[in-house]
């Protein structure tokens, strides 16, 4: 990848097993003769771009999934808080009604 940064117009290069890069296959073959592992790889710019694009897509998918999970958690928390508020209001109303019934059922001691 460093090679493509140095040479922006380069479409491919050859890399020997020891990591040395060459512009031509012939130069890579000559160098590989001196190595125990004589494998030569062709590195293409498009392959690097596709790998970058793939990792970016995965990263974006993870970010989106995290955002969706966060939003869902926030919605669930909000719904729970609203339900708790409704339950409290209902309980308060029932307590108020019960107190009024008890008050109306108890005779007033001040009147004779």
C-alpha positions in Angstrom: 0.0 0.0 0.0 2.9 2.3 0.7 4.0 1.7 -2.9 0.8 3.1 -4.3 1.1 6.2 -2.1 4.5 6.9 -3.4 3.5 6.1 -7.0 -0.2 7.2 -7.4 -0.3 6.3 -11.1 1.0 2.7 -10.6 -1.7 0.1 -11.2 0.3 -3.0 -9.9 3.7 -4.1 -8.6 5.4 -7.4 -7.7 6.3 -8.4 -4.2 8.7 -11.2 -3.3 8.3 -13.4 -0.2 10.7 -11.2 1.8 8.5 -8.2 1.2 10.6 -6.4 -1.4 8.6 -4.6 -4.1 9.5 -4.4 -7.8 7.9 -2.6 -10.8 8.7 -5.6 -13.2 8.2 -9.3 -12.9 11.7 -9.9 -14.2 13.3 -7.9 -11.4 11.2 -9.7 -8.9 12.2 -13.1 -10.4 15.9 -12.2 -10.3 15.6 -11.2 -6.6 13.5 -14.3 -5.7 16.3 -16.6 -7.0 18.3 -15.5 -4.0 15.5 -16.4 -1.5 14.5 -19.8 0.0 10.9 -19.0 -0.6 10.6 -18.0 -4.3 7.0 -16.9 -4.3 6.2 -13.7 -6.1 2.8 -11.9 -5.5 1.2 -9.4 -7.9 -0.4 -6.5 -5.9 -3.0 -4.6 -7.8 -4.4 -1.2 -6.8 -8.0 -2.4 -7.4 -7.5 -5.2 -4.9 -6.4 -2.7 -2.2 -9.3 -0.4 -3.0 -11.8 -3.3 -2.8 -10.4 -4.3 0.6 -10.7 -0.8 1.8 -14.2 -0.4 0.5 -15.2 -3.7 2.1 -13.9 -2.7 5.5 -15.6 0.7 5.2 -18.9 -1.0 4.4 -18.5 -3.2 7.4 -17.6 -0.2 9.6 -20.6 1.7 8.4 -22.9 -1.2 9.0 -21.6 -1.5 12.5 -22.1 2.2 13.1 -25.6 2.0 11.8 -26.4 -1.1 13.9 -25.0 0.7 17.0 -27.1 3.7 16.3 -30.2 1.6 15.8 -29.6 -0.2 19.0 -29.1 3.0 20.9 -32.3 4.5 19.4 -34.3 1.4 20.3 -32.9 1.5 23.9 -33.9 5.2 24.2 -37.4 4.5 22.8 -37.8 1.6 25.2 -36.7 3.7 28.1 -39.0 6.5 27.1 -42.0 4.1 26.8 -41.2 2.6 30.2 -41.0 6.1 31.8 -44.3 7.1 30.2 -46.0 3.9 31.4 -44.6 4.5 34.9 -46.0 8.1 34.8 -49.4 6.8 33.7 -49.4 4.2 36.4 -48.5 6.8 39.0 -51.2 9.2 37.8 -53.8 6.4 37.9 -52.7 5.3 41.4 -52.9 9.0 42.6 -56.4 9.4 41.1 -57.6 6.2 42.7 -56.2 7.3 46.1 -57.9 10.7 45.7 -61.2 9.1 44.8 -60.9 6.7 47.8 -60.2 9.6 50.1 -63.2 11.5 48.8 -65.5 8.4 49.3 -64.2 7.9 52.8 -64.7 11.6 53.6 -68.3 11.5 52.2 -69.0 8.3 54.1 -67.9 9.6 57.5 -70.6 11.7 59.2 -69.7 15.3 60.0 -69.3 15.5 63.8 -69.8 19.3 63.9 -73.4 19.1 62.9 -76.1 17.9 65.3 
